[in-house]
């Protein structure tokens, strides 16, 4: 039996992040392209754009809104954050409340 059944640290270290009031918000609807080259993970994010064409017809097109690039550790951090955000968005099972 282990001496410490709860191996979690008493306090999680907090890494300060400065916030810029001009950092962009990126809205995307899918990630159509991805890759890995020379140690860099790359993702392309896209969204749908609707507009009126030259002939007056409504057009819908997919446009690239961001190119994400980072090393493996950055990609793992991004994946971990996305997984945690999806967990927050997951429906909770209905059942007896305390």
C-alpha positions as a Markdown table, in Angstrom:
| # | Residue | x | y | z |
|---|---|---|---|---|
| 1 | Unk | 0.0 | 0.0 | 0.0 |
| 2 | Unk | 1.3 | 3.4 | -0.9 |
| 3 | Unk | 2.2 | 5.8 | 1.9 |
| 4 | Unk | 0.3 | 8.6 | 0.2 |
| 5 | Unk | -3.0 | 7.4 | -1.4 |
| 6 | Unk | -3.6 | 10.9 | -3.0 |
| 7 | Unk | -0.5 | 11.7 | -5.2 |
| 8 | Unk | -1.9 | 15.1 | -6.3 |
| 9 | Unk | 0.2 | 18.0 | -5.2 |
| 10 | Unk | -1.2 | 20.2 | -2.4 |
| 11 | Unk | -1.1 | 23.2 | -4.6 |
| 12 | Unk | -0.9 | 23.5 | -8.4 |
| 13 | Unk | 1.6 | 26.0 | -9.6 |
| 14 | Unk | 0.1 | 29.0 | -11.2 |
| 15 | Unk | 1.9 | 30.4 | -14.3 |
| 16 | Unk | 1.1 | 34.1 | -14.7 |
| 17 | Unk | -0.1 | 35.2 | -18.2 |
| 18 | Unk | -0.3 | 38.8 | -19.1 |
| 19 | Unk | -3.4 | 39.8 | -21.1 |
| 20 | Unk | -3.3 | 42.2 | -24.0 |
| 21 | Unk | -6.5 | 44.2 | -24.7 |
| 22 | Unk | -5.8 | 43.8 | -28.4 |
| 23 | Unk | -5.4 | 40.0 | -28.6 |
| 24 | Unk | -7.7 | 38.7 | -31.3 |
| 25 | Unk | -10.7 | 36.5 | -30.8 |
| 26 | Unk | -10.7 | 33.8 | -33.5 |
| 27 | Unk | -14.0 | 32.2 | -34.4 |
| 28 | Unk | -13.7 | 29.1 | -36.5 |
| 29 | Unk | -16.0 | 26.3 | -37.5 |
| 30 | Unk | -13.6 | 23.6 | -38.5 |
| 31 | Unk | -9.9 | 22.7 | -39.0 |
| 32 | Unk | -9.6 | 21.5 | -42.6 |
| 33 | Unk | -5.8 | 21.0 | -42.7 |
| 34 | Unk | -3.1 | 19.9 | -40.3 |
| 35 | Unk | 0.4 | 18.7 | -40.4 |
| 36 | Unk | 3.8 | 18.2 | -38.7 |
| 37 | Unk | 7.1 | 19.5 | -40.2 |
| 38 | Unk | 10.5 | 19.8 | -38.6 |
| 39 | Unk | 9.1 | 19.6 | -35.1 |
| 40 | Unk | 6.3 | 22.1 | -35.7 |
| 41 | Unk | 2.6 | 21.2 | -35.5 |
| 42 | Unk | 0.5 | 23.2 | -37.9 |
| 43 | Unk | -3.3 | 23.6 | -37.9 |
| 44 | Unk | -5.4 | 25.7 | -40.3 |
| 45 | Unk | -8.7 | 27.0 | -39.0 |
| 46 | Unk | -11.6 | 28.0 | -41.3 |
| 47 | Unk | -15.1 | 29.5 | -41.0 |
| 48 | Unk | -18.0 | 30.0 | -43.3 |
| 49 | Unk | -18.5 | 33.5 | -44.9 |
| 50 | Unk | -21.7 | 34.6 | -46.6 |
| 51 | Unk | -21.9 | 37.6 | -48.9 |
| 52 | Unk | -23.5 | 38.9 | -52.0 |
| 53 | Unk | -21.7 | 38.2 | -55.2 |
| 54 | Unk | -21.2 | 40.6 | -58.2 |
| 55 | Unk | -24.4 | 39.3 | -59.8 |
| 56 | Unk | -26.4 | 39.8 | -56.6 |
| 57 | Unk | -26.5 | 36.1 | -55.7 |
| 58 | Unk | -25.9 | 35.0 | -52.1 |
| 59 | Unk | -22.6 | 33.2 | -51.8 |
| 60 | Unk | -21.2 | 31.0 | -49.1 |
| 61 | Unk | -17.6 | 30.1 | -48.9 |
| 62 | Unk | -15.1 | 28.7 | -46.5 |
| 63 | Unk | -12.2 | 31.1 | -45.6 |
| 64 | Unk | -9.1 | 30.5 | -43.6 |
| 65 | Unk | -9.2 | 32.6 | -40.4 |
| 66 | Unk | -6.0 | 31.4 | -38.7 |
| 67 | Unk | -2.8 | 29.4 | -39.2 |
| 68 | Unk | -1.7 | 27.9 | -35.8 |
| 69 | Unk | 1.9 | 26.9 | -35.5 |
| 70 | Unk | 3.7 | 25.5 | -32.4 |
| 71 | Unk | 6.0 | 22.9 | -31.1 |
| 72 | Unk | 4.8 | 19.5 | -29.8 |
| 73 | Unk | 4.5 | 20.8 | -26.2 |
| 74 | Unk | 2.4 | 23.7 | -27.3 |
| 75 | Unk | 0.1 | 21.3 | -29.3 |
| 76 | Unk | -0.2 | 19.1 | -26.2 |
| 77 | Unk | -1.2 | 22.1 | -24.1 |
| 78 | Unk | -3.7 | 23.2 | -26.7 |
| 79 | Unk | -5.2 | 19.7 | -26.9 |
| 80 | Unk | -5.4 | 19.5 | -23.1 |
| 81 | Unk | -7.2 | 22.8 | -22.9 |
| 82 | Unk | -9.7 | 21.9 | -25.7 |
| 83 | Unk | -10.4 | 18.6 | -23.9 |
| 84 | Unk | -11.1 | 20.4 | -20.7 |
| 85 | Unk | -13.4 | 22.9 | -22.4 |
| 86 | Unk | -15.3 | 20.1 | -24.0 |
| 87 | Unk | -15.7 | 18.4 | -20.7 |
| 88 | Unk | -17.2 | 21.6 | -19.3 |
| 89 | Unk | -19.6 | 21.7 | -22.2 |
| 90 | Unk | -20.7 | 18.0 | -21.8 |
| 91 | Unk | -24.2 | 17.4 | -20.6 |
| 92 | Unk | -24.4 | 16.1 | -17.1 |
| 93 | Unk | -26.5 | 13.0 | -16.5 |
| 94 | Unk | -29.8 | 13.6 | -14.9 |
| 95 | Unk | -30.2 | 11.9 | -11.6 |
| 96 | Unk | -30.9 | 12.3 | -7.9 |
| 97 | Unk | -29.5 | 15.5 | -6.5 |
| 98 | Unk | -28.0 | 15.8 | -3.0 |
